[in-house]
């Protein structure tokens, strides 16, 4: 399916300029959220307290960007009074920034738990490599979602929705492995619970990428595919 683009021209040159500006801000926020995930993964891979601290320090910038973008969107809606597809686009952008802010929250949670594991002194006895694989999957999925949003590519959005299932499967398998570790050695329970928390945060990042993909379908097709079956989503994209 041919992709549209967020920068399609409108009858109002000023509206087009406003849309271009706010779209650029969303992509900037998305890039910042992506960098937070990468840094959190690095902190997990190296058990680096310094890297974890950097993730935590950046999180307020993501929060501030969400507020700024929402202000811009409110101004555009009030001044330009967009209708139909343009209004759907602005609503979806607002929901996207909410999801990006929550990605930042999840990255911060990972960083805090990495610090907790370091403090526990059990970093060498737990299976963290599988988590790094899942985290890489989630980060890649978010990148794809932002790229699909920039192009309003519904085919790519559908692919992202399907790929989120892979992250969910990784999460389920990791939970089973952690339970085994805790049963075999109760001394690992505290750090294992921290890793479980990290795994859940990674799964949630994948969920936020999926949410953004669903917003793309809403913008282009005018169909809200949240909480629907895969068959219904595929039907909406055809």
Residue pairs with C-beta under 8 A, 6 or more apart in sequence:
1 153
1 154
1 155
1 237
3 148
3 151
3 152
3 153
3 154
3 155
3 156
4 151
4 152
4 153
4 220
5 150
5 151
5 152
6 19
6 23
6 89
6 149
6 150
6 151
6 152
7 16
7 19
7 20
7 23
9 16
10 16
10 19
10 86
12 80
14 80
15 76
15 80
15 82
15 86
18 72
18 75
18 76
18 79
18 80
19 76
19 86
19 89
21 72
22 69
22 72
22 73
22 76
22 90
22 93
23 93
23 150
25 65
25 68
25 69
25 72
26 69
26 93
26 96
26 97
26 100
26 149
27 146
27 150
28 65
29 62
29 65
29 66
29 69
29 97
29 100
30 100
30 142
30 146
31 146
32 58
32 61
32 62
32 65
32 104
33 62
33 100
33 103
33 104
33 107
33 142
34 139
34 142
34 143
34 146
35 58
36 55
36 58
36 59
36 62
36 103
36 104
36 107
36 108
37 103
37 107
37 135
37 138
37 139
37 142
37 205
38 139
39 51
39 54
39 55
39 58
39 107
39 111
40 51
40 52
40 55
40 107
40 108
40 110
40 111
40 114
40 135
41 110
41 132
41 135
41 136
41 139
42 48
42 51
43 49
43 51
43 52
43 54
43 55
43 110
43 111
43 114
44 110
44 114
44 128
44 131
44 132
44 135
44 198
45 128
45 132
47 114
47 117
47 118
47 123
48 114
49 114
49 115
49 118
51 111
51 114
52 111
52 112
52 114
52 115
52 118
53 111
53 115
55 107
55 108
55 110
55 111
56 108
56 111
56 112
58 104
59 104
59 105
59 107
59 108
62 100
62 101
62 103
62 104
63 101
63 104
65 97
65 101
66 97
66 98
66 100
66 101
69 93
69 94
69 97
70 94
70 97
73 90
73 93
73 94
76 82
76 90
77 87
77 90
80 86
82 89
82 90
85 219
85 220
85 222
88 218
88 219
88 222
89 219
92 215
92 216
92 218
92 219
95 211
95 215
96 149
96 212
96 215
99 208
99 211
99 212
100 208
102 204
102 208
103 142
103 205
103 208
106 201
106 202
106 204
106 205
106 208
107 201
107 205
109 197
109 198
109 201
110 135
110 198
110 201
110 202
113 194
113 195
113 197
113 198
113 201
114 198
116 191
116 194
117 123
117 126
117 191
117 194
117 195
120 190
120 191
120 194
122 187
122 188
122 190
122 191
123 191
125 185
125 188
125 191
126 181
126 188
126 191
126 192
126 195
127 174
127 177
127 178
127 181
127 195
128 195
130 170
130 173
130 174
130 177
131 174
131 195
131 198
131 199
131 202
133 170
134 167
134 170
134 171
134 174
134 199
134 202
134 203
135 202
135 205
137 163
137 166
137 167
137 170
137 206
138 167
138 202
138 203
138 205
138 206
138 209
139 205
141 160
141 163
141 164
141 167
141 205
141 206
141 209
141 210
142 205
142 208
142 209
142 212
144 156
144 159
144 160
144 163
144 209
145 157
145 160
145 209
145 210
145 212
145 213
145 216
146 212
147 153
147 156
148 156
148 157
148 160
148 212
148 213
148 216
149 212
149 215
149 216
152 216
152 219
152 220
153 216
154 216
154 217
154 220
154 221
154 237
155 237
156 213
156 216
157 213
157 214
157 216
157 217
157 237
158 213
158 217
158 233
158 234
158 237
160 209
160 210
160 212
160 213
161 210
161 213
161 214
161 230
161 233
162 230
164 206
164 207
164 209
164 210
167 202
167 203
167 206
168 203
168 206
171 199
171 200
171 202
171 203
174 195
174 199
175 196
175 199
178 192
178 195
178 196
178 199
181 188
181 192
182 188
182 189
182 192
211 226
214 225
214 226
214 233
217 223
217 225
217 233
217 236
217 237
218 224
218 225
221 236
221 237
223 236
225 232
225 233
225 236
